[in-house]
Amino acid sequence: MKKRKERTAWTTLATIAWRNVWRHGKRTALTVITMTFGLGLYIGMDSILKGMDRMGLENMMELSDSSVKITTRAYDEEAQSMPLDYGIPDVAAVKAFLMQDKRVLAVSERLRFVGQLSNGQDALPVQIIAINPQDDDQVFSLANYRTGDSLAAQTEGPAIMLGKKLASELGLQIGSWVTLSARTRYDAQNAQDFLVAALLDTPDPTINNGNAYISFAAAEPFLDLEGLRTELVVRMQKRVNLKDAMKDSDEVAALVNANFPELSAKSFGEIGRQFLELSKAKSKGAGMIIFIMMIIAGVGIANTVLMSVYSRIREIGVLRAFGLTAKDIRRLFLLEGGLIGLVGSLAGLLFGIMLDAYFIFWGMPLDAMMGNIDMGLPVGGNLYGEWNPDQMVVAVIIGILIALYASRSPAKRAGKLEVTNALRFV
């Protein structure tokens, strides 16, 4: 019987609260709009940041770093200068060891060096990567972004593949000739003309703006390599769960490091975690902006409820005279604040879902928005968002909790009003 009376009391209070919330519609609407935009932007921004994480990690694995990247420990210490002094001692043995693992799909060789490209008038420093074209296409997805012929198909002499924006800066196109100059393995200066066989327009701005690729067939005589290979790249089976992909790459890298002490194997897991740490810092910055917006909304709710208290002092006296306790009055105004928070949170959720849907199905054109600005992340082209239902639920709960907390002080003040003073209030 007692529980039934309590339920009836709560139902009565909720009915009164809902009516009172919309008694001052403009004031309530302004507060709801503030919450809607705050929570909606938070949900939409979270979608974009999650999409950026996914795109960045996929691009690192598919376009530049692979699942596992192997060099010698000596090379690793001087990797920034891309030296030609520290080759992998027994490439065939390492490749054979890797291919024994069922998770490994392909292994390819690479060599990086610094060169200078010239069109006869202008010159630019670039990173040149020597590759085995057919093997490299088994590890990376560069072929999906390539316009022109593969380096393996060139028979007219030395050929080069350039990032599209790099080629544009030098005024080059497919079929143009460009002069490449660089220091050889034995520190001599060499220069040679290369035919531009293909252009790359990838989601990674670093590749588009500053990378060039030549085959080992052209690099061997140009750099006096004599079979030197400074890097091995590994493609592994794709996993649905990112954590599983990181774990697999960690395990394969650990096996290489244990069996070949002179080598340094870096896993996608190691690189990916560093990337995610950077992303977390960006997310915290975005979250702080949204938090400030929610505080503003909370102040608005507190103001709305407080003004409601002062405008209804006589009504509070009447309700007390009809038997409502001070506790009931506090509950009534808490319910009013909570209802404003609920409506604002649900409206924010709807707005956030609409933003998510736009980002997921249509995306955000980063190149058009950012131009040539390098954000320090391997993302470019059209950035798509991702659904994150957990974060949506958290956003709604936070919105309601902020509303309840903001209503607490005005509700206490309403509960402390004396019946007689409230009834005499004019």
N, C-alpha and C positions, 0 to 999 in steps of 0.2 A: 504494500500500500504506500509505504514511504517513497519507494523508488518511482512509483507511478506519479506521485505528486511532484517529485523532483523533475521527472521528464516533462510533465505539464508546465511546470514553472519555467523550465528552459525553453520550451516551445513558445510560451507566451512572451518571454523576454526576447527571443529571436524575432518574433513577428513585430514587436514594437521597435526593435533595433533596425530591422530592414526598412520599416516605414520612415523612421527618423533619418536614416542614412540619405534617403532621396528627398527629404523635406527641403534641404538646401542643395538642390541639384548642381548648380554651377560650382559651388565650393567643392563638392564631392567629385565632380567630373574633372576638375583641374588636378586634384590629388591622384585620381585614377589614371589620368593621361601621363602624369609624371612617372608613376610606377610602370605603366605600360611601356613607355619608351626606355626606361632604365633596364627593366628585365628583358624586354625584347632585344635591345642592343647587346646585352650580355650574352643571351643565347645565340644570336647571330654571330657575334665576335668569336664565341667559343667554337662555333662550327667552322669558321674561317681558319682559326688557329689550328684546329684538329686537321683540317684539310691541308694546311701548310706543312704540318708535321709529316703527314702521310706522303705528300708530294715530295718533300725534301728527302725523306728516307728512301723512297722508291727511286728517285733520281740518282742518289748517291750509289745505290746498289746496281741500278740498270745502266748508268751512263758514265760513272767515273771511278768509283772505289771497289765495286764488286762485293761478293760475299766475304771473301778473304783476300787480302793483298799481302804478298810475300816479297821481302827484300833481304839483303844481308844486314846484320846489326851495324856494321861499319857504315853502310850506305844510309841507314836509318838516322844516324847521328848527323849526317850532312845533307839530308833529303831536300832541304830548302834550296840548296844550290844545284841540285840535280847533277851530281858528279858522274863521270864516266870511268871511275877508278875501282868500283866495287861491284863486280858482277857475281851472279849466283854461280857457285862452283860447278854443280852437276844438275843442270836443268832437267835432263831426262829422268834422273832418279827421283827428283822431287815430284815431277808430274806423274810418274808411275805410282808413287806412294799415295798421292792425292786421289787418283782414279780408282784406287782400291776401296775407297769409301763410297757406299751406295748413294749417299746424299750429294756427292759431287757430280755435276753434269758435264762440266767442261773446264779446261784450263788453257790459258793463253799467255804468251810472253809479251812484255812491253819494255820500252826504254824511253826515258824522258830526258830532254836536253833543252837548253836555252838557245834560241836562234833569233835571227833578224830577217824579216821579210821586206823586200823592196820592190816597188813597181817601176823603178827607174827615176822617180822623183821623190817619193816619200818612203820612209822606212819605219817599221814598228818592231819592238821586241816581242817575241811570242814564246809560248811553251810548245815545243814540238814533241810529239809522241810517235815513236816507231812501233809498228804493230805487224803481226801476221794477219792480213785482212780476213781470211776465211775463219781462222781460229777466234779472232777477236769478235767477229759477229756472233759466235756461239756463246760468248760470255756477256757481251753488252748488247743493248738495243739501239745502237747508233744508226743502224741501217733503216730503222723506222722513221728517222728524221733526216734522211740523206736525200739530196737532189743531185742526180748525176750518176756516174758509174762508180763501182767499187774499185779500190786501188788494185785489187787482184786482176781486174779486167784490162788494165792499161798495158799496152805493148809498144807505145810510141816513145817511150823514154821515162825518166823519173816523173812521178805524179804526186800531187799533194791534195789533201782534203782540208778545207778551211771552215771555220765557224762563219756563218752568214754575215754577221755584223762586222767581223774582222775583214772579210773580203770587201764589204761595202766601204769601209774606211779607206781601203787601199784602191778602190775603184776597180775591183777585179770581179770577174764572173767566170762561169764554167767555160773552159777553152782558152782563158787568158794564161799568160806565162808570168811567173814571179820568181825573183831571185832570192834564194835562201842562203844565208851565210851563218857559219857556226864554227866553234873550235872542235877539232877532232879529238879522238881518244888520246892522242899523243901531243895535244896542245898546239897543233898547227891550225892556221886559219884556212877555211875552205869556203868556196861559194859555188853555187850551181843553179841553173835555171830549172824550174819545175812547172809542169803543166797542171793547172787547176782542174782536177777531174770531177770534184764533187763539193757541195756546200752542205753544212749542217745547220739546221734550225731547230734546236732542242729546247726543252723547258729549263735547261741549266744555262744561265747567262754567262757563266765562266767559260763554258765551251764555245758559245756563240761569239763572245767578245775577244777571246785570246788564245784559242787552241788551234793547232794544225796537226795533221796526221800524215805520215809517210810510211811506206812499207819497209820491212827489213831488207828487201831486195834492193831498194834505193839507199837505205841508210848504211848498209855494210860498207860499200866503197866510199860513200860520202864522208863517213866518220871514222874509217879504218877500225871497225868494230872487232873483226876477227872472232865472231861468234859471241861477243859480249851481250849478256841479257841481265838487266838490273832489277827486273820486276816480273813476278808471276801474279796473274789475276784469276780468281776462281768463281765459277757460277755454281750455286747449289740449288737444290730443289726448292720451289716456292712453297712457303707455308702460309696458311690463312692467318694464323695468329702471329703478330709481329714479335712477341716474346719468344715464340718457338724458333723463328728465323734467327733471332739474335743468339739464342742458346746453341743452335746447330753450328753457327759460324764460330762461336766461342770455342766449342769443343774441337772443331777441325783445326782452328788456329793453335790451340793448346797441343794437339797431336803433332803438328809440324814443329812447333818450338821444342817439344820434348825429344823428337827424333832427329832434328837437325839443329844442334846448338848454335851454329854460326848464323842461322837465319832468324829473321824477325817477321813473324806473321801477325798482322793486325786484322781483327775480325770486324765484320759489319756491326756486331753487337757493341764492341768498344766505341766505334765511331758514332753509332746511332745513339748511344747513351749520352755522349758528349753533346750531340745535336739536341737531344731532348732536354738536357739541362739548360741549354741556351733558350730553348723554346719556353721552358717553365718560367724563366726570368721575364720573358716578354708577356706571358700570360698573367703574371702577378701585376705587372704594370697596367695591363688592360683591366684586370679585375679591380684594381684600386680606383680607377676612374668610375667604373660602374658602381662600386661601393659608395663613392661620394654622391652619386646620383640617387642611390637608395636612401642615404642619410637625409638628403634634401626631401625625398618623398616622405620619409618618416617624420620629419619636422612638419611637413604639410598635414600629415594625418593627426599629429598631436595638436596642431593649431585648429584643425577642423573639429576634433572632438572637444577641445577646450571651449571653443566658441559655442558649440552645441550645448555644453554644460551651462554656460552663462545665459544663453538665450532661453533655457528651459528650466530655470530655477523653480518657478512656480509649479511647473509640471512635475518636477522631482518631488516637491512637497505633497502634491496630490497623490502620487504613486506611493509615497511613504505612508500617507494617511489611509490608503487602501490596503495596507498591510505589507508592502514590500520593505525588506530590511535594507540596512546600509550595504550589506554584502550583495543583495540583489541589484541595487543601483550600480555598484561597481561592476558587476557582471554585465549589466545592460550596456554601459559605455565601452567596456572591453569588447563586447560583441559588436558594437557599432564600428569600432576601429578595426576589429578582425574582419568584418564584412567588407569594409573598404579595401583592406589588404587582400582579401580573397578575390574580390572583383578585379582589382588592379593586377594581381598576380596572374589570374586566368587570362585577362586581356593581354598582359605581357607575354604569356605563354603562346597565345594565338599569334601575336605579332612576331614572336621569335620563330615559330614554326613557319610562318610565311617567308621570313628572311632566310631561314634554313633551306626551304624548298627552292627559293630563287638561286641561292649559292650552289646548291647541289645539282640542280638541273640546267642552269644557265651559266653558272660560274662567274668569276670576276676577272676581267682582262688585265692582268698585271702589267703587261708590256705597254698597253695604252695608258694606264694610270701612272706608272712609275717611269716610263721611258727607259733611258739607259742607266738609271740609278741602280747601283749594285747594293742589294740589301744584305749581302753577306751570307745568303742562303741559296742552295741550289734549286730555286723555284723560279718559274717564268711561264709565259704563255697564259693559258686560261686556268685560274686556280679554282678548284671546286671544293665546296664545304663537305662536312660529314655530319650525319645524325649523331646526336649524343643524348639519348633519352634520360640517362642518369642525371646529367647536368640540368636538364629541364625540370626534373622533379626537385632537385636541390634549389633551383632558382625560385620556384613557386613556394617552397617551404620557407626559404629565407625572406621572401616578400611578406608572407603572412606573419612570421615571427617578428619582423621589424615593425609591422603595423600594430601587433599586440603590445610590443614593448613601448612603442610611442604612445599608445592609448592608456598605459598604466597610470601615469601621473594624473591626467585629467579625470580618470575614473575614480581614483582615490579621493580627489578633491570633491567629486560629486557625492561620494558615499559619506563624506564628513558633514554635509549640510544638515542642519537641524530642521526638523519638520516645521516647527512653528515659524522660524525665520523664513523658510522657503515659502510657506503659504502667505506670509505678509509681504513678500517681495513684489514690487510693482515695476 
